[in-house]
Amino acid sequence: MLRTTANSLFRLAAPRSTRAFATKKADLLPPLKVAVTGAAGQIGYALVMRIASGELLGKDQLIELNLIETEAGMSPLSGVMMELEDGAFPLLSKVSATSNLNEGFGDIDYALLVGASPRGPGMERKDLMAANAKIFAEQGKALNESAGINSKILVVGNPANTNALVASENAPDMWPEQFIAMTRLDQSRAKGLVAEKANVPVKDVDRVIIWGNHSATQYPDLSHARIGGKWAKSIITDDKWIRNDFIPRVQKRGAEVIDARGASSAASAASAAIDTIRDIHLGSPEQWLSNAIPSDGSYGIADGIWYSVPTVCEGDSHYRRVKNLPIDEYSAKMMNATEKELIEERDSVRHLLPGHENKPVSWNMLESLHDAYVAGETDKVNKILSDLPPEYAKGAEQARASEASS
Ligand code: NAX
C-alpha cells in the first residue's frame, strides 16, 4: 500500500514528457524504451521494423527495443534481430531479446503486448480465454515490478479487452488507464469501408466510433461520423446498408482477411498499433480515436471492463474519453450487447483478478474531480473528495484554499 501511495503521488508530480526541453538541446531525443511481446510473430515482425524506422515515436526519437518471446520463439527472434541489424536504422540505439519478462519490461516507456496463445485444434473460446488470461496475469505482475512509472501498455493479443483487464488487475501499483486494448484496427477498417461507400479518400472520414469489445459484438457506429466535415448520415442515407452490410462487415473483417489471405491480419494490425501509440505519444487532438480503456460508468457502461470508446489524444502520453454524446435507441442496444459479452469474459477469468484494494486512485476519478471543480459543482466535488484517500483530499483542500486566497 505504501508503495502504491508513493507511486501515485510521484506519477501525479512527474512531468509527462521532456520532449519540448530535449528538442531545444539536441537534434535527437534521448532514447525511450519500447518492449514488444510476440516479436517473432507475424504482427511483431511487421511492427518492429516500423518502430525502428521512427514511425512510432517520431523521427527525432532514439529508441531502445526490448523484444520478448517464449523460449520456443527465441530462435526465430534471433533472425528478426539480424534483420534489425541489417536495416541499419539510425534511430535504433539498442536492441535486446529475452524470454524473461522482468528483464524485457525493465524501465520501459511503452509496451506492446502482441504475443498470445493461438487457438489450438478443438480449443473452445473459453479455453483460449483462460490460457491467455494466465499469460497476461504474469505480464501484469512483471510490468508492475519493472516498467517505467509513466509507461503505457497497449494490449493487442486476443481477447485484447479482457487481457488488458487481467494485466491491469495484476499490476496493483499502476493506474488502470495505463493499459489500453487495441480497437484502432476496427476503427480504421470502418473508416475504409465508409470511404469506399462514399467514394472519398479515407482522410475525409472522421468521428467513426468503435464501441465495446474487439470481437464480433463490437458496435461500429456512424451516428456521429463526418465525411468531408459533413454529417455522414446526410451523405450515406441508406440505413439498411449501415445495419445489414457495414456493421457486420466491420465486425467480421478479420475473418474476411483470413479467407482471402490464408492468414490473419498482420500488416494492418501492426499499422493500427503504431497509430495508437504514436497518437498517444505525440497527440492527435483533432481526431476521435477509438481505444478500449477502463470504463468509468460513462454511457451507463459497467465499471471495471475495458470498453472501446472515442478518445481524444492530447499528446504527452495523455488521453481523454469523449463524454456526453447522445445515444439513440439502436446504438444503446448494440452497446449493451457488446458490454454483456465483456462482462461474461470478465466473469470467466475472475480467478485471475486479485481485486482493486491496492490500486492507486484512477485518472478517471481525478479527472472528474477537476471537471466538477472547474464547473463549480460543489456537491460533486465534496462527494469525490470524500471517496479519495486522505492524502489526496488534503492536497485538494490546500489547492482550493490557495486559490480562494489569491
Ligand atoms: P503469431 O502466432 O504470428 O505470433 C504470436 C507470437 O507470440 C509467436 O511468435 C509466439 O511465440 C509469441 N508468444 C506466444 N505467447 C507468448 C508469451 N507468453 N510471451 C511472449 N511471446 C509469446 O500471431 P499474430 O498474428 O502476430 O497475432 C498476435 C495476436 O494479435 C493474436 O492474439 C491475434 O489474435 C491478435 N490480433 C489482435 C488484433 C487487434 O485488433 N487487437 C488484430 C490482429 C490480431 O488478430
Residues whose N, C-alpha, C, O or C-beta is under 5 A from the ligand:
A	BS01	NAX	T37 G38 A40 G41 Q42 I43 G44 I68 E69 T70 G73 V114 G115 A116 S117 I135 V155 V156 G157 N158 A160 M182 L185 H214 S264 S265 A269
